[in-house]
Each structure stands twice: as structure tokens, then as C-alpha cells.
Amino acid sequence: MACTLLNNLKKFPDLDIPVILLNEGRLAEELRNSGFSVIILNENQNSFFQLVRKARKLFINLKYDIIHSHRYKENLLVFIATKGLPKVSLLATHHGLPEVFEGYSNLKQQLKEKLNFFILSRYFTNTVAVSFDIKNRLVAQSGFNGESIEVIHNGIKIPERYLINKEPSPDFTIGSSGRLFPIKDYPLMVETARLVTKQMKQVRFQLAGEGPSQTEIESLILRYGLKEQFELKGHLNEMGGFYRGLNLYINTSVHEGIPMSILEAMTMGIPIVAPDVGGIKEIIDDGVEGFLVKGRDPQDFAEKCLEIITNDKLRDSMSNAAQDKVIQFFSAEKMAMNYYKLYKLLGDD
């Protein structure tokens, strides 16, 4: 999302956008290749307070008008590093609700969350929520003033040609992609696969991603005898081929902001089956671009998948509607324009 946003903000000549990252990696490489000035404050070689001192020196020398940060650590770093400096507008994008951990990790995460929300709600000029659902929760549960929160939906680069793969195939493939973390609840996807493949043996499932839930997912696949029908693809650098091989995209998350993976699937004309949670209902109209499932019963997910699999007319209608929705409301250009308008508003202040 950050890379897509920055590449589209380049189109506004009155914006000067140096990028500060806390580590080298794919994002840094891609942004340099796109012509951005990338400054690395290496978090692996500096203590947090060393990072603060270096960031403060940068802020003084470069005289930013607006500092736009993402994620908890970066928000805290920006807040401390700008204390006492001449007026600069602080902006943060909040991408999703906190994940739930167990034991000490959960307590530590809750403390981080409370500190982050305290800083954002009182000391940042504005916070961007990527969905109205997140905005409403921040206001109702975390002490935010609704007037200081802007909703800007995530956007995605639209392919030059909007090709929908309708070639006949011996197998129908249902896929998903994301971090293999508990909040994504991929065991629910495996449970759904078990029910679907009981009725239709030619259906295949694919999951792209890696993370700590992989062992649990693998165990369920083996328990249900799905090794030939459920493939774990691991981490993929290039996702286009993955999406082109799908006939249906499934999301099983406990909560989502505006998931880029759903938008990516929709650009390829892939119908969606997803839970009626978070910002997903701001993307999908139930029965139009796909189905929204209330509750977390795998039988309900399986029934919606089977309805799309067995109804060619419905699948084609959802496919076309999915592409149209993304093009109209979730393009990268639309996202960048909304951020640009916010930057100009903050700059004028």
C-alpha cells in the first residue's frame, strides 16, 4: 500500500517526498528504483533513542511541513523526535485493529496499543483510517475525536487490460493470500475446503503466505486428507500468476481494514467469499461482487463457495461487478488524490 501510494503521489509536482525507513529490504529497493530518495535509519544497528536522535536531526535539517508515519514504532519515533520543533503537521495511517496474542505478549501488545492511541489522538494533527469501521471503533473505544480522523480507502494499481480468465479448466481453484497469523483464521479455510471437496472432488484450494500458523494449518490439511487438494504456496514475490490461476477468492479473517489481497483479486475479475467483518463490507456488496458470510461457521462459507462454483451465470456477473467496483472506487489514483488533498489541507494550516 505504501509503495503504491508513493508511486502515485509522484504525479503531483508540488510534493517533495523523501522516504525514511527503519531497515533495508524490498520496499527500499522498489522505491529507489522508482526514483525516490530513501533514507535508512537502521533499527537493527541503533537503539530506539539513537533512532530518535537521528530522526530529529533529519527533521531539523530537511524542515518537513508534514510527517506521515505508519505503524506503532514509527508513530512513537516521530512524536518524540519532533517535540519542541517548529510547527510540523503529524499524520498517521491506521491500517487495522490490533491483533490478539496470548499471555505476556497480549499484555505487552495492549500497552503498546494504548500508548499509540494516546499519542495519535492527542498529539497528531490527523489520523487516516482505511475504513469507516476502523474510524468508528477509534472514536467509540479509543478516545479519538471524529473530526481528526479522515477515512481514505486503500487503492490498487489497475492493470492496463482487464482480462478475466474464462478458459475451461478441469479443476476449479479457490485461493487466498496473506500472513499466516491467527487473525487471518486460515484453519477456517481448511475446514471450508473439507466440506467443499466432499461434494465436489475437482475443486482445489491454494494459500499463499507464510507465518507462525503454518504448522497448525499443515496439521489440519493432513488430518482431513486434503494433501492433494490443498496446496500451501509459501511466500510469493510475484502475485499476478497466483491470482490468474484462481476462479474464486476466499477470505476468512477475524477482522480486516481494507485488505489489499481482496482488491488484487477483484482486479482480475475474481468473485469473493468473505466474512461480514471490518472494512470488507465497504468493498463487497453481498450477492453482487461476491458473498459476505455472517458468523464463522465453515458450513456457511462452503455453501457460498458451492453456489458460485455451480452457477456460471452468477459467477460471470460477480466477476464483472468485482472489476467494475475496484476501477470505480479503489484505484491507486483515487487513493493518492485523497491523500494529496489532505496534505494540501494540512500544509495550508
N, C-alpha and C positions, 0 to 999 in steps of 0.2 A: 504494500500500500504506500509506504513512504517513498519507494523508488518511483512508482507510478506517478505519485503526486508531484515530486520534484521535477521529473522529466516534463510534465505538462505545465508546471509553473515557469519553465524556461521561455515559454511563449510570450511572457509579459516582460517587455524590455526595461520597465522601470523597477523591476525587482532585482536586487543583488543578493544571492543566496549562497554564502559559504556553508558547508556542512561540517558539523563536529560529531565524530563518532568515538565510541569508547573502545573499539577494537577494530583490527583489520578483518577482512572477510569478504564474502561475496557482495554485500551491499556496497562496501567501499570500492571494490573493483568495478562494479557496474556503474557507479556514479562517476568515477574518474573517467571511464570510457565514454560517458555522456557529456564530459566537459566540465564537471563540477570541481570546484576547489574543495578538497576533502582534508580536514584536519583530524588527526588521530590523537586522542588523549588516552593512552593505553591503560585500561583498568587492571590489566594483569601485571603491570610494572610499576604502578603507583598506588599508594594508599588513597582512600577516599578524600582525605584532606589535602593531599598533594594534587589530586584532580581538581579540587575546589580552587586551589591557588592558581593552577594553570588556566583553568576556565576563566577565572576572574581577570587575569592578565589579558586574555584574549578579548573579553568583553570590553575592557577599558581601551585596548588598542584599536579594535575594529569598530567601536561605537555603534553597536546594533540599535535599531529602533524597536525591533520585535525579536524576541527569542521564542521559538516554537519547539517545545520538547515533547517526547513520547516516553512513556513508561515511568515507573516509580522512581528508580535511581536517578534518572536524568532530571526529573522534576525537582527532586531534593537538591541535586547538584546546582541546578540553575537558581533555585531560590536562595541558597546560601551564598553562591558566588556573586549575586547581584545586589546583596544587601548594602545599602549606603551609596550605591552608584547613582548617577543622574538618571532621571526617569527613563525606564525602558518597559515596554509592554511585554508581559509574560503570558504566553499562550500554551496550553497543553491539549493534546488529543487523548481522550479516554476511549480505549478500543473495546473494552468488555468488562464484565463483572469479575471480581476476584475469584480465583479457583479455590476449592476446598481441599485442605490437606488433613492429615491425621496427627494427633498428639502435639508435640512441641512445635512441629512445623506449622501446624494450623494456628497456634497461638502467635508465633513469630509473624506469620502472614497477616493475621488480624491487626497486629500492632503496626506493621508497615502500611496496611490499608488505611487505618485511622489517621496516621501521620500524613500520608499522601493526600487524603481528602481534606484534612485540616488545612494544609498548605494551599491546595488548589482553591478551596472555597473562600479563603480569606486573603490570600496574597497574590494570586494570579489574576490578571486582568480578565481573561475569559478561559473557559474550558469548552472544547468541542466534544460533543458526544456523537458517536457514529450512528446512533439510533434514538428515536423518541423514547423507546423503552428504557434505555440507559439514562437519558435525561430525567425521566420521571422518577426513576429509582434514586438518582443522586439528590434530587430535590426532596423526596419523601423520606429518605433514610439516612442521608449523609450531610445534611445541613447546608446544601447549596442554595443560592438564590437563583431561581429560574431565569432571571434576566441576564445572568452572567454565563449562561450555557447556550451555545449555539449547536444546532443539530446539522451536521453535514454527513450525508451518507457516503460510504466508501464508493469509489468508482473504479472502473476497469477499462483497459485498452480494448477497443472493439476491433476485431480482425477486419482487414480490408475486404475480405469476401466472407459472407455469412453463409457458409456451406453447412447443410445439415446432412449427415451421413444416413442415407436411407437404403444403402445397398443390403440385399438379403444376406443373412448370416445364419449358420447352423445353430449358433448359441446366442442367447440374449444376455448381455452383460450389465450388471448393476455395480456401480462403484462409488467410492468415497475417498477423500484425501484429507489429511490433517495430522497434527501431532497426536501420537498415541498416548494421550493423557486421560485420566479418569473423567474430566469434564466432557470429553467427547463421547464417552459411553459406547465405545465400539463393541463391547460384548453384546449390546442390544442389536447391533448389525449382524453379528454371528447368529444370535437367536432368530432374527428375522430370516436369515439365509437358510437356517434349518427348516423353517416352516414353508418357505417358498419352494425349496428344492424337493420337498416331499411331494409337492403337487406337480412340479414341472422340472424334470431332471435336466433339461437342456439349458437351464439358467446358470450363469456363472457370476461370482462376486469377486471384486478386486478392491484392495485397500492400499493406498499409497501413503507412506509416512513411517516415522519411527518414534520411539519413546518408551517410557517405563511400563506402559500397559501391554507391551508386545507379548510378554510371557503368558499373561492371562488370556489374551486373545488366541495365541497359538494353542493353549491347552483346551480351550473351548472348541476350536476347529477340529482337533484330534478327537475329543470326546464325542462329537456329533458325527464323526466320519466324513468331514467335509473337505479333506485334504485335496481332492481332485476338483472341487467346485469353489473353493475359497482361496484366493491367492493373495499373499502379502507381498507387495511390490517393493517395500522399503522406501528409502529416500530417492526421489527423482528430481534431477535438476531441470529437466525439460518436461513440462506437464501437458503440452499440446497433444502429443501422441497418446497419452493416457486418456484424456477426455475424448479424443476422437474414437477410441475403442469402446466407449460406453453407449448404452441405449437408455439408461436411467441412472440418475444420481440420487443417493440416499444420504441424509444427514441424521445423526442420532444424538446430537449434543444435548446436554442438560441445560445449557444456556449459550447464546451467541449474541454478538453485536450485529454487524453486517458481514457475514462470512464471505471472504473473497472466493473461496472454493465454490460456493453456490453460484456466484456471479460468473466465474470462469466456465462452469458447466453450462449455464444458461446461454452464454455467447455462442456455444456450439449447438444450441438447439436441443439441449438435453432436458427432459422433464424432471421434476424434483419431487421426492417424497421426504418430508422433514417434520420435526416436531413443531407444534404451535407454541414456540417459546421465543423470548427476546425479540431481536430485530428481524427474525426470519419472516414474521408475518407482515413486515414492512416491504418485503421483496415479493413474497408469494401470495397471490390471491387463491384461496382454496378452490380447487377444481378448475383453475384457469391455466397457470403455468406449471401446476403440479398439485400435490395434495399436502395439506397440513394435518398432522395427527395429534389429537388431544390425548394426553396421558402417555405412558411409556410401556404399553402392552405390546410385545413383539407380534402378536396376532393381528393387531390393528395395522401395524406397519406392513406386515406380509400381505394383508388383504388389499391395501392400496397399491403395493407393487404389482400384485397379480392383476388388478383391474387395468393398470397401464399396459402390462405385458400382453394381455389378451384382447385389447381393444385398439386396433390400428388407427381408427378414426380419432379416438380420444388422444392417442399418443402424438399423432401428427398435429392436432390442434394445440396441444400443450407445448410441443416443440417450437412451433411458430410464435406462440404467445410469449414463451420464455425469451427468445431472441429480441422480440419487439420491446419487452419490458426493460431489458438491460440497455438497449440502444437509447430508449427514450428517457430513462430516469437514472441510470447508474453508469454512465460513461465517465472515463477519466477526465474528459474535458469539462464536464459539468461539475465534478468534484473540485477540480483545480479552480474553476471560475468562482465557486462559492468560497474557497479559501482566499482567493485573491481579493474578493470583496471584503472579507473580514480583515485581511491585512491592511487594506486601504483605510478602513474604518478605524482600526487601532492606530495606524500611522498618523492619521489626521488628528487623533486625540493627543 
